[in-house]
């Protein structure tokens, strides 16, 4: 299977300064609205939900920085409650999910209620899974606050929590009713989190948009000081790539697996370190290097393309070390990957900038060699 970069027809522009990308899923259709300052327009953008009882899920840092603006807009729609959860991948857990369920119940949320996720990927995944499972499913809306969430977890309806032994093992498909992305929120985002989102943008480019790879490669190191226009365009380009894939394969029966580029090794690195060493994006960055090397070793990817991918990953900034990880531990976590079939985990391998294939015959020896290459590249960056 392969997929080349065929761009969609492009977004609509219903408001000046706003990009709208529709996700066409029949009765589950929704739009991703992108633009600086959109939080101020929440009463208009979410006007269809006026009168509903709403619970907003966020974390303490995001709420302390931006909660006032969101609360003001949401209170104009109807009764509002909130629940704040702890941030970080270790807290994307069943215990946190139960806390959110309890908050929905205490708020008196009914089947006609609305859950609003205001935060990064952890908040979105937990809030979305809570919405999917509370009273067998209630509507929810996403207001992503990190670059990673804006280009990845906010699109596609994958929600869930981690099991101590495997990432995202418990989850569901539950599409949001709307996504409102305000890149002005990134002004308070720590540099490490900005870089983390950059790896996901790069991943989308490697899958299906050569120009996006070039854009990331030319961007300031770590994306620091990237212009407002360049940032909005990069977010929109990454969202278009993911939107087109999701429209064709909502439940990951085939094509949607291409979005796992970099994630197979990345998830294993996260699980092998207890979700405490790497941000998700950093793990995906390392996974991109590993997948590209396996593809190059197999003769599927030109050396120049491997170098371009690895250099773009490195330009985004430093990543936590991999050299001290025991390969057998990484292989053990790979064996529990929820995508495994017949004891093998499918790998998405780049064959060019903007083109990938899926292979289910990657051997453990290849993975061990890839880990060695990753460790050697780490040494070069020190």
C-alpha positions in Angstrom: 0.0 0.0 0.0 1.2 3.5 -0.8 -0.1 6.9 -0.7 1.1 10.0 -2.5 0.6 13.6 -1.9 -2.7 14.5 -3.6 -3.9 17.7 -1.9 -7.6 18.2 -1.1 -9.4 21.0 -2.8 -8.5 23.4 0.0 -10.2 25.1 2.9 -13.0 27.5 3.0 -12.6 31.0 4.3 -16.0 31.9 5.9 -14.4 34.7 8.1 -11.5 37.0 7.4 -8.3 35.6 8.9 -9.8 32.1 9.5 -9.1 28.9 7.8 -11.8 26.3 7.9 -11.1 22.6 7.0 -14.1 20.4 6.8 -13.9 16.7 7.9 -16.4 15.0 5.7 -17.8 12.0 7.6 -21.5 12.1 6.7 -23.6 12.7 9.7 -20.5 13.0 11.8 -19.1 15.9 9.7 -17.4 18.7 11.5 -14.9 21.5 10.8 -11.6 22.5 12.1 -11.4 26.3 12.4 -7.9 27.8 12.5 -7.0 31.4 13.2 -5.3 33.7 15.7 -7.9 35.2 18.1 -10.6 32.6 17.6 -11.2 32.2 21.3 -12.8 35.6 21.3 -15.4 34.2 18.8 -16.4 31.1 20.7 -20.0 32.3 21.2 -20.4 32.6 17.5 -18.4 29.5 16.4 -20.2 27.3 18.9 -23.6 29.0 18.7 -25.2 25.8 17.6 -24.7 24.5 21.2 -26.3 27.4 22.9 -28.6 26.5 25.8 -26.8 23.2 26.6 -25.3 22.4 30.0 -21.5 22.3 29.4 -18.5 20.8 31.3 -15.1 22.1 30.3 -12.1 19.8 30.9 -8.7 21.4 31.2 -5.5 21.2 33.3 -4.3 23.6 35.9 -1.6 25.4 33.9 -3.7 26.0 30.8 -6.6 27.2 32.9 -4.5 29.6 34.9 -3.1 31.1 31.7 -6.2 31.2 29.5 -9.2 29.9 31.4 -10.8 33.3 31.8 -11.2 33.9 28.1 -12.7 30.5 27.5 -15.0 30.7 30.5 -16.3 34.1 29.4 -17.2 32.7 26.0 -18.7 29.4 27.1 -20.9 31.0 29.8 -22.6 33.0 27.1 -23.8 29.7 25.7 -25.3 28.2 28.8 -24.7 26.7 32.3 -21.0 25.8 32.7 -19.0 23.6 35.0 -15.3 22.7 34.9 -12.9 19.9 36.0 -9.2 20.3 36.0 -6.9 17.2 35.6 -3.2 16.7 36.0 -1.1 17.2 32.9 1.3 14.7 31.3 1.2 11.2 29.7 1.3 9.3 33.1 -2.0 10.9 33.9 -3.8 9.8 30.8 -5.1 7.0 32.9 -8.2 5.2 34.1 -8.0 7.1 37.4 -8.2 10.4 35.5 -11.0 9.2 33.4 -13.0 8.3 36.5 -12.4 11.8 37.8 -13.9 13.3 34.7 -16.8 10.9 34.7 -17.5 11.9 38.3 -17.4 15.6 37.3 -19.9 15.1 34.5 -22.3 13.3 36.8 -21.9 15.9 39.6 -22.6 18.7 37.0 -25.9 17.0 36.1 -24.8 16.6 32.5 -27.5 14.8 30.5 -27.5 13.1 27.1 -28.0 16.6 25.5 -24.9 18.0 27.4 -21.6 19.1 25.9 -18.1 18.3 26.9 -15.4 20.9 25.9 -11.7 19.8 26.0 -9.5 22.8 26.5 -5.9 21.6 26.6 -3.3 19.5 24.9 -3.4 15.9 23.8 -3.9 14.3 27.2 -6.8 16.6 28.0 -8.4 15.9 24.6 -7.9 12.1 24.7 -9.3 11.8 28.3 -12.2 14.3 27.8 -13.1 12.7 24.4 -13.1 9.2 25.9 -15.2 10.4 28.8 -17.7 11.9 26.4 -17.7 8.7 24.4 -18.5 6.5 27.4 -20.7 8.8 29.6 -24.3 7.9 29.1 -23.2 5.9 26.0 -21.9 9.0 24.3 -22.4 12.8 24.5 -21.3 15.6 22.2 -17.9 17.2 22.7 -15.8 20.0 21.2 -12.0 20.5 21.1 -10.1 23.7 21.8 -6.5 22.4 21.5 -3.8 24.5 23.2 -0.6 22.7 22.1 0.9 22.5 18.7 0.9 18.7 18.9 -2.8 18.6 19.7 -3.6 21.1 17.0 -2.1 19.0 14.2 -2.6 15.5 15.6 -5.1 14.4 18.3 -7.7 17.1 17.6 -8.5 15.4 14.2 -9.9 12.0 13.7 -11.9 11.1 16.8 -9.4 8.7 18.4 -9.8 9.0 22.1 -8.6 6.9 25.0 -6.3 6.4 28.0 -3.1 4.4 28.5 -2.8 1.0 30.2 0.3 0.8 32.4 1.7 -1.7 29.9 0.6 -0.2 26.6 -0.1 3.2 25.2 -3.7 4.0 24.1 -4.8 0.5 24.8 -8.2 1.6 26.1 -10.2 3.8 23.8 -12.8 4.5 21.2 -13.6 6.4 18.0 -15.8 9.4 18.9 -15.7 12.3 16.6 -15.9 15.8 18.0 -18.6 18.2 16.9 -16.2 21.0 16.2 -12.5 21.9 16.6 -11.5 25.5 17.3 -7.7 26.1 16.9 -6.3 29.4 18.1 -2.5 29.5 17.4 -2.2 32.6 19.7 -2.3 30.1 22.5 1.1 28.9 21.4 2.7 32.1 22.7 2.8 30.7 26.2 3.8 27.2 25.1 7.1 26.0 26.4 9.8 25.5 23.8 10.0 21.8 24.3 6.2 21.4 23.7 6.5 23.6 20.5 9.2 21.3 19.2 7.1 18.3 20.1 4.4 19.5 17.8 6.9 20.2 15.1 7.7 16.5 14.8 4.1 15.7 14.1 3.9 18.4 11.5 7.0 16.9 9.9 5.4 13.5 10.0 2.5 14.7 8.0 4.8 16.2 5.4 6.8 13.0 5.0 3.5 11.1 4.5 1.9 13.3 1.9 3.3 16.9 1.5 6.8 17.5 0.3 6.4 21.3 0.5 5.6 20.9 4.2 8.8 19.0 4.8 10.7 21.8 3.1 8.9 24.4 5.2 9.8 22.7 8.5 13.4 22.3 7.2 13.6 26.0 6.5 11.9 27.1 9.7 13.9 28.6 12.6 15.5 26.0 14.8 12.9 24.5 17.2 10.3 26.7 15.3 11.2 29.6 17.6 10.1 32.8 16.1 8.2 31.2 13.2 6.0 33.8 11.7 2.3 33.9 12.4 1.5 33.2 8.7 4.0 30.3 8.5 2.6 28.7 11.7 -1.0 28.9 10.5 -0.1 27.5 7.1 1.9 24.6 8.6 -1.0 23.8 11.0 -3.5 23.9 8.2 -1.3 21.8 5.9 -0.8 19.1 8.5 -4.6 19.1 9.3 -5.4 18.7 5.6 -3.2 15.7 5.3 -4.8 14.0 8.3 -8.3 15.1 7.3 -8.0 13.5 3.9 -6.8 10.3 5.4 -9.5 10.2 8.1 -12.3 10.9 5.5 -11.2 7.8 3.5 -10.7 5.5 6.5 -12.3 6.7 9.7 -11.7 3.6 11.8 -8.2 2.6 10.6 -9.2 -0.3 8.5 -6.4 0.4 6.0 -5.2 3.8 4.7 -5.4 5.5 8.1 -2.5 3.4 9.3 -0.2 5.6 7.3 -0.7 8.2 10.1 1.3 5.9 12.3 4.6 6.8 10.6 7.1 7.2 13.4 4.6 6.0 16.0 5.4 2.3 16.1 8.9 2.8 17.5 7.7 6.0 19.2 5.0 4.4 21.3 7.4 1.6 22.2 10.0 4.2 23.5 7.3 6.0 25.5 6.0 2.7 27.1 9.5 1.4 27.8 10.3 4.5 29.8 7.0 4.7 31.7 5.8 7.7 29.6 8.1 9.9 31.7 11.2 10.5 29.5 9.8 11.6 26.1 7.0 13.9 25.1 4.9 12.1 22.5 6.3 14.3 19.7 9.9 13.6 20.8 9.3 9.8 20.6 7.7 10.2 17.2 10.8 12.2 16.1 13.0 9.3 17.0 10.5 6.9 15.4 10.8 8.9 12.2 14.5 8.5 12.1 14.2 4.7 12.9 11.5 4.1 10.2 13.5 6.1 7.6 16.6 4.1 8.4 14.8 0.8 8.0 13.4 1.9 4.7 16.8 3.1 3.5 18.4 -0.2 4.6 15.8 -2.1 2.6 16.5 0.0 -0.5 13.1 1.6 -0.4 14.3 5.2 0.4 17.1 7.1 -1.3 20.0 8.0 0.9 19.4 11.7 0.1 15.8 11.4 1.3 16.9 9.7 4.5 19.4 12.5 5.2 16.7 15.1 4.5 14.2 13.5 7.0 16.8 12.9 9.7 18.2 16.5 9.3 14.7 18.0 9.5 14.1 16.0 12.7 17.4 17.1 14.2 16.7 20.8 13.3 13.6 20.8 15.4 15.9 20.5 18.5 17.3 18.1 21.1 15.5 14.9 22.1 16.0 12.8 25.3 18.5 10.0 24.9 17.8 6.5 23.6 21.3 5.1 23.9 20.7 3.7 27.4 17.5 1.8 26.5 17.7 -2.0 26.5 16.7 -3.2 23.1 14.9 -6.2 24.5 12.7 -3.9 26.6 11.7 -1.9 23.5 11.0 -5.1 21.6 8.8 -6.3 24.5 6.7 -3.2 24.5 6.4 -3.4 20.7 4.9 -6.9 21.1 2.0 -5.4 23.0 1.3 -2.8 20.4 -2.5 -2.8 19.8 -1.9 -2.9 16.0 0.0 -6.2 16.1 -1.3 -9.0 14.0 0.0 -12.5 14.2 2.8 -11.4 16.4 4.0 -8.7 14.0 3.6 -5.0 14.2 3.1 -3.1 10.9 5.6 -0.4 10.2 5.0 2.7 8.0 8.1 3.3 6.0 8.8 6.4 3.9 9.8 5.7 0.3 10.2 9.3 -0.7 9.3 12.7 0.7 5.5 12.6 0.4 5.1 8.8 -0.1 5.0 5.9 2.3 4.3 2.2 2.4 3.1 -0.2 5.1 5.1 -3.4 5.8 4.3 -6.1 8.2 7.5 -8.1 7.7 10.0 -5.9 9.7 12.2 -8.2 11.7 13.5 -7.8 15.2 17.0 -7.7 13.9 16.1 -4.6 11.8 14.6 -2.9 14.8 17.7 -3.6 16.9 19.9 -2.1 14.2 17.6 0.9 13.9 18.0 1.5 17.6 21.8 1.4 17.3 21.6 3.9 14.4 19.4 6.2 16.6 21.8 5.9 19.4 24.7 6.8 17.1 22.8 9.8 15.8 22.2 10.9 19.4 26.0 10.9 20.0 26.5 13.1 16.9 24.0 15.7 18.3 25.7 15.9 21.8 
